[in-house]
């Protein structure tokens, strides 16, 4: 069980470092993302970014499972 938690922790650390290094990269400001800014209300829903990340992770996991 500890190996699972350790692996998840390492994945979160790697994701955090990647997001910190590429904070200027417009991944979460793609066309198709919903952004509403009205006065003191802000709403952001990254639908296009979520779809792209889902496709990317699916491809990565598919390649990993085929080469195991």
VEXDREN-2710 file (C-alpha; in Angstrom, 1 decimal):
% VEXDREN-2710
k/r/px/py/pz
1/UNK/0.0/0.0/0.0
2/UNK/2.8/2.4/0.8
3/UNK/4.2/1.9/-2.8
4/UNK/1.0/3.2/-4.2
5/UNK/1.0/6.3/-2.0
6/UNK/4.7/6.9/-2.7
7/UNK/4.1/6.7/-6.5
8/UNK/1.1/9.0/-6.3
9/UNK/3.2/11.5/-4.3
10/UNK/6.0/11.4/-6.8
11/UNK/3.6/12.0/-9.7
12/UNK/2.1/15.0/-7.9
13/UNK/5.6/16.4/-7.3
14/UNK/6.6/16.0/-10.9
15/UNK/3.3/17.6/-12.1
16/UNK/3.9/20.5/-9.7
17/UNK/7.5/21.1/-10.9
18/UNK/6.3/20.9/-14.6
19/UNK/3.5/23.4/-13.9
20/UNK/5.9/25.7/-12.1
21/UNK/8.4/25.6/-14.9
22/UNK/5.8/26.2/-17.6
23/UNK/3.6/28.7/-15.9
24/UNK/3.8/31.1/-18.9
25/UNK/2.7/28.3/-21.3
26/UNK/-0.9/28.9/-22.4
27/UNK/-2.1/25.4/-21.7
28/UNK/-5.1/26.5/-19.7
29/UNK/-6.0/29.4/-22.0
30/UNK/-7.0/27.6/-25.1
31/UNK/-9.8/28.6/-27.5
32/UNK/-12.9/26.7/-26.3
33/UNK/-12.2/27.2/-22.6
34/UNK/-15.0/29.0/-20.9
35/UNK/-14.0/32.1/-19.0
36/UNK/-16.6/34.6/-17.6
37/UNK/-15.5/37.7/-15.8
38/UNK/-18.3/40.0/-14.5
39/UNK/-17.4/42.4/-11.8
40/UNK/-16.5/40.5/-8.7
41/UNK/-17.5/37.1/-10.2
42/UNK/-15.0/35.0/-12.1
43/UNK/-15.7/31.6/-13.6
44/UNK/-13.3/29.5/-15.5
45/UNK/-14.0/26.0/-17.0
46/UNK/-11.1/24.6/-19.1
47/UNK/-13.1/22.2/-21.3
48/UNK/-10.7/22.2/-24.2
49/UNK/-7.6/21.8/-22.0
50/UNK/-9.3/19.0/-20.1
51/UNK/-10.0/17.1/-23.4
52/UNK/-6.4/17.6/-24.6
53/UNK/-5.0/16.3/-21.3
54/UNK/-7.4/13.4/-21.3
55/UNK/-6.3/12.4/-24.8
56/UNK/-2.6/12.8/-23.9
57/UNK/-2.9/10.7/-20.7
58/UNK/-4.9/8.0/-22.6
59/UNK/-2.1/7.8/-25.2
60/UNK/0.6/7.6/-22.6
61/UNK/-1.1/4.9/-20.6
62/UNK/-1.9/2.9/-23.8
63/UNK/1.8/2.9/-24.8
64/UNK/2.9/2.0/-21.3
65/UNK/0.4/-0.9/-21.1
66/UNK/1.5/-2.2/-24.6
67/UNK/5.2/-2.3/-23.7
68/UNK/4.8/-4.0/-20.4
END
